[in-house]
Amino acid sequence: MKKIIESLKYIIKIPFFIIFVILLCFSSSSKEYKNYINEEKNGNNN
């Protein structure tokens, strides 16, 4: 029974870790994308 609970903990942790990594990558890429858009707007205004 303990082994099942321990394995369940690992099974639960892995997807959360994957989701966390994906969110990190997505948030960093969206920030770069926003910076790029702002630079394009500023370049067009000047």
C-alpha positions as CSV (number, residue, x, y, z in Angstrom):
1,M,0.0,0.0,0.0
2,K,2.8,2.5,0.8
3,K,4.5,1.7,-2.5
4,I,1.3,2.5,-4.3
5,I,1.0,5.9,-2.5
6,E,4.6,6.8,-3.1
7,S,4.3,5.9,-6.8
8,L,1.1,8.0,-7.0
9,K,3.0,11.0,-5.5
10,Y,5.6,10.7,-8.3
11,I,2.9,10.3,-11.0
12,I,1.2,13.4,-9.7
13,K,4.5,15.4,-9.5
14,I,5.7,14.6,-13.0
15,P,2.8,16.2,-14.9
16,F,2.8,19.3,-12.7
17,F,6.6,19.7,-13.4
18,I,6.0,19.3,-17.1
19,I,3.1,21.9,-17.0
20,F,5.3,24.2,-14.9
21,V,8.1,24.0,-17.5
22,I,5.7,24.6,-20.4
23,L,4.2,27.6,-18.6
24,L,7.7,29.0,-18.0
25,C,8.7,28.6,-21.6
26,F,5.4,30.1,-22.8
27,S,5.6,33.1,-20.5
28,S,9.2,33.9,-21.4
29,S,8.4,33.6,-25.2
30,S,5.3,35.8,-24.8
31,K,7.4,38.4,-23.0
32,E,9.9,38.4,-25.9
33,Y,7.0,38.6,-28.4
34,K,5.5,41.6,-26.6
35,N,8.9,43.3,-26.5
36,Y,9.2,42.7,-30.2
37,I,5.8,44.2,-30.9
38,N,6.6,47.2,-28.8
39,E,9.9,47.7,-30.6
40,E,8.1,47.5,-34.0
41,K,5.5,50.0,-32.9
42,N,8.1,52.4,-31.6
43,G,10.1,52.0,-34.8
44,N,7.0,52.8,-36.9
45,N,6.1,55.8,-34.8
46,N,9.6,57.3,-35.1
